[in-house]
Amino acid sequence: MKIAYFSRTKIPDTTANSNQSMQVCQAITQLNFTVTFFVISEKDSNGDSDIETILNFYDISDRFDVERITIPATRGSRFRYLWSVLVASFSVAKVLVRRDFDVVLGRDLVSCWVATLLGVKTVYESHAPVWVGLVERLIFQCFIRAKNFCRLVVISRALSDVYRERYPYLQNNKILVAPDGAEIGRGNVSRAPLRGVSSKLNVGYVGHLYEGKGIELIEKIAGDMPEVAFHIIGGDSESIRYWKKRISVENVFFYGFIPRSDLPSYYESLDVCLLPNQERVFGSGSGTIKKPVNIGSFTSPLKLFEYMAYGKAIVASDLPVLREVLHEGIAVLVDPKDFDGWKIAIRSLASRATRENLGRAAKEEWEIEYTWVRRMDKILRYC
């Protein structure tokens, strides 16, 4: 089967969107299908990166084609956005007319809609409600009524429920819930030299530092836990400067962005991993949007599955969307606003045996349910 995958993102980039798209394409190749990843983006300085640079950046071992579709800048004007939609539509149509693809997958609604108009079986993957804008609402309504619309893939049952409520005519067998996944990196697995006193319990947070991701919680508890070293891995320079001003205690260490090829060594060094999501979470680019979407109720964090894949003891917020994956058998779950509860939970993992038992159970569940290959096999069997 020959597959075209479309996503509006930057490549290479540190966003979860770009990482997830690359991992999806790698999983497709591992299922012995042919995939071409069409990156839809404005022209930027990363646009000239060669394929080897891109694959190494994401620690991808299986080669597939990556091609770019350049669209006009959209910032600051609704007219510019509409123009970019028009340009993207014609560009995608040109690709699909000239190439013989069996299936189109993607996170870009416009591309998926155009594919159905051209008679190609299409699966659209949604990570948040698509109806935040009038253009998106109209396109989506046309898309789900198209003859060649195969499936709407959503990353959580909560998001599926929202779609069913808003679009009751969307048939149940047309919505597939498929949480995100993870793979163990092929990079260095020796222990990374963490900062601070080595005898302390090493507790890590891996990911971006956006509003609602939970750094606020670490700020509240770290000063009361001198026996613990908190390692914050990820974030851009601006976010790190901001949080360093707010968190000045000596047992919190910021590492910034770590290449994916080096992440395995950091996971090897951590004793406990935190997933302190709050009820309101805003993702990449939300600061530039007038009405950013709160993804807290729908999210399927990539780091959750990485924690599981590396067999880490997890302390996570007790939120309904996270309970779709986590339970007490594989994680310690705490109310995100119960700061004393988080301290107790972290201290309960001081025992190495307790941590290893919890991490082992999480890894076993990941192997059964949450690898990227298993996820994509589940999706593609309907195409």
N, C-alpha and C positions, 0 to 999 in steps of 0.2 A: 504494500500500500504506500502511495506517495502522498505525503502530507505537507500542507503549507500552514505555518504557524505565524500569527500576526500579534504584535504587542506594541502599544505606544509607550516607549521607554527610551532610555539611553543605554548604549553599550560601548565600552564597559562603564559601569556606574556602581555605586554602593547601595542603591535602593533595593528594597525587598522585591519590588516588581521585576527589576532586571534579573536578579538572582533566581527568582522563581521561574521566570521564563526560560532561562538557560538550563535549569535543572529539568524542567519539563521536556525540553528538546532532547537532552541527553537520554532521559528515560525512554523516549520514543525510539531513539536509535538502538538502545539496549533491547528493545522488543523486536528488533530486526525490521523496522520500517524505515523508510527514507523520509527525512524531514528537512525543510528549508525554513529557517527563522527569518522572517521579514521584520526588521526593526523600523518602526515608524517614529520619526523624531525630527525636531528642528535641527538645522545644521549646527554642529558644535565642534569643539576642538578634539573630541574623542572619535569623530567620524572617520578618521583615516587609520584607525587601529587595524592591524592585520589580524587574521583569524587565529594565529598562534598566540598573539598577545591577549586576545579576548578569551580563548580557552584557558590559558594559564591564569588569568585574572580570577576566573570563577572556579579554578581547580577542576576543570572538565577533562575527562580522559577520552571520551568518545567523540570523534570528529563529525561535525555536520556543517552544512552551509549556512552562512549568515549574510544576508543582503539588506541594504538600507533603502528605505523610502523616505525621502526628505520632504517635509511639509513646511509651509510658512509659519513664522512666529505667531503665537496666539495671544500673548500677554497684552492686557490693557484694552482690549477692544472686542466686543461681541462680533463685529463684522469680520475681524481677522480670524476669529474662531470659525465662523461659518465658511470663510474662504478656505481655511485649512481642511475642513471636512470635505469640501468640494474637491480640492486637490488630492486629498487622500483617497477619495472614492474613485477618481479617474485613474490614479496610479495603481491602486489595488486591482481595479478592473483590467487594466493593461497587463498586469502580471498574470492574472488568472486566465485571460483569453489566450495568451501566448504559451502558457505552460499547462501541462496535462496533470492536474492534481486530482486525487481521488477524494480527499477530505480536507476541509479547512477547520483549524482549531485556532482559538485566540482569545486574548483579553481585550482586544479592540473591537468595540461594537460596530463601528462603521465598516470595518473590513469584513466582519462576519455577515453583516447585512448585505453588502455588495456580493459576497460569495453566493448567497441564496438566490439573488437576482440572476446570477449567471448559471444557476443550475448545479452548484456544487454542494454536496452534503456538508453541513456546518454545525460545529459545536462551539458555543460561546461560554466562556468562563467568567463569572462575576464574583468580585470580592467585596462589593458594597452595593447598596441600592442604585440602580441605573437611572432612576427617574428624577435626579436632582435638577436637570435642565430640560427645557421644553424640547430641544432638538433630540436629546437622548430618548425622551419619552416617546416621541413620534416614531423614531427609528426602531426602538425596541418593540413597539406595538406591531409595526409592519414585519419585523424580523420573526417574532414568535408565531405569526400566522402564515409564514412562507412555507411552501411545499417542501423545501430542502432543509428546513430547520430540524436538526436531529435532537439536540439536547441543550439544556441550560445547566451548566455545572456551577454549583455554589459551594463555598468552603465550610459552611456550617448549617446545621438544621435550623438555627435561628434565622439565618438569611433566607433559607428555603421557605419558612413560614411566612415571612414578610412578602415574598414574591407571590405565594399562593393567595394571600389575603388581598393583595392589590390587583392581581390578574387571575380571577377565579376561573377564567376560561383556559388558562394554561394547564394542560392535562398533567396529571400526577406523574405519568410515565415519561414526561418530557423534562423533569427536573431530577438531577442527580446530585446528591450530597457527597462531596469528596474533599475532606480536609487536606491541608497541605502535607508535605512530607519532608524527608531528609535522606541524605546519603552520607556515609562516613567518608571524609576526605582522604585523598591519596597522599597528603603532605606529611611533613615531619611529625612523628608521634613521640618524640622525646619530650620530657617535661620542660615547659617554658620557665625561665627564671622569673618568678613573680616578685614583686616588690614587697617590702615589709619583713617582719619577723617570720621565719619559716615555720616556727612551732605553732603559729596561730591556725585557727580554722579558716581555710581559704574559701570565701564565698564569692561567687561571680555573677555578674549580669552581663549578657552578651546581646548587643543590638543597638538600635538607634536611641537617641535621647529625646524623642518627641514628647509633646505634652500627653500625659496619661499613660506612658509606658512604665512608669513606676519609680523613676529616680527620686521622686518626691518622697516615697516611702523610705528609701535608703537614707535620705537626708534626715528623716525623723528618728531612725533607730540606731544609726552607726555610732553616734557619740556615746550611747549607753552600752555599747558592746565592745570594749577595748580588747577583749580576748579574741575578736574576729577581725580578719582583714577582708575588706570589701574591694573587689577588683571589677572595675567598670570598663568593659571592652567594647569599643564602638563609639560612634558619634563623630560629628565634624568638629573642626577647630572652634567655631563660634559657640556651639552647644557646650563644648568642654569648658571654654572660658566662663560661660555663664554659670555652669554648675560648680566649678571650682570656687567661684566667689561665694556661693551659697553653702557649699559643704567644705569646711576648712579643717575638719578633724583629721588626725594623723593616720587613722587606719582605713582611709578611703583612697584608692589609687586609680587614676585614669590612664588608659592606654591608647585611646583613639582607635581609628580604623586599623584592623589587623587583616592582612591578606588571607583569603580563604585557605591558601596552601599552608599557612602557619597556625590556623585555628586549632587543628587537632592537638598541637603541643600545649596550648592554653587549656583546652578541655581536660587534658591529661593531668594538669597541675591543680585544677579546681576540685574542691571537696564537695561543694554544694552549689547548685545553680538556682537563681531566682527568676521568677516570672511574676513580677508585682504589678500586673496590669490594673489600671483603675477602670471605673465604669465608663468614663469618657476617655476615648483615645483618638488622637488625630495623627494621620500619617504624613508621608512625604509630600511637601508642596502645600500643605493645608494653610500655611501662613500667608500664601499669596491668593487664596480663594475667599471671596466675599462671604460665602456660606459653606464652610468646610463641613464634611460629613463625619459624624461621630461613628467610628467603626468598632467601638468597644463592644457592642452587642453581637457583632458578626465575625470578629477577627479569628484567624487561624494562624497564630504566630509561627514563623519559620523556626525561631529559636527553641520553641517548645519541642519540636520534633528532633532538632539537633541535640538538645539535652537528653532526650530519650535514646537517640542513636548512640551516643557516647557513654551511655550507662551512668548518667549522673543522678545523684539524689536531688530531687526537685522540691522547692517550696514555691507554691503558686497561689495567686488570688483565687478565692472560692467564688467564681463567677459562673453563671449557667453556661456560657459559651465555651469556657475552658473545661467544664465538667463533661462536655460532649466527648472529650478525649481522656481527660484525667479522672482519677478516682483515688481513694485512700490507699489502694493497694500498690500504686506506683508513684505517689506524690503526697506531700503534706500540703493540705489546702487550708488557707486562712482568709478571713474577711479582709479585704484590701484596706479597710480603715481601722483595723484592730492592730495598732502598733505594738502593744504588749504581746499580742498573740503571735506576731511575726518573730519577736525576740525569742519567745518560748519555742516556736517551731524550729528556728535555726539552731538553738542550743540543744534541742532534742536529737540533733544529728551529729553531735560531738563524737559519738561512737562510730568508729570505722566500720564495724560489722553492720550496724544499722544502715549506714549510708550505702554500703555495698549491696545489701539485700534489696533496698528500695531501688537502686540504680539497675540492678540485674533484672528486676521485674519490669521496669520501664523499657529496658532494651529488648526484652523478649516480646513485649507487646508491639514495639516499633517494628520488629522484624516480621511480625505476622500481619500488621495492618497498615503501617505508615511509611514504607519505602516509596520513593518516587516511581519505581518500576511497577509496584503493585497498584499504585494510584492510577497511572496511565493505562495499565492493562484494564482496569475497571472502566475507565472512560471510553477507551477505543473499542471495546467489545460491542458497543452499541452502534458503531459506525458502519 
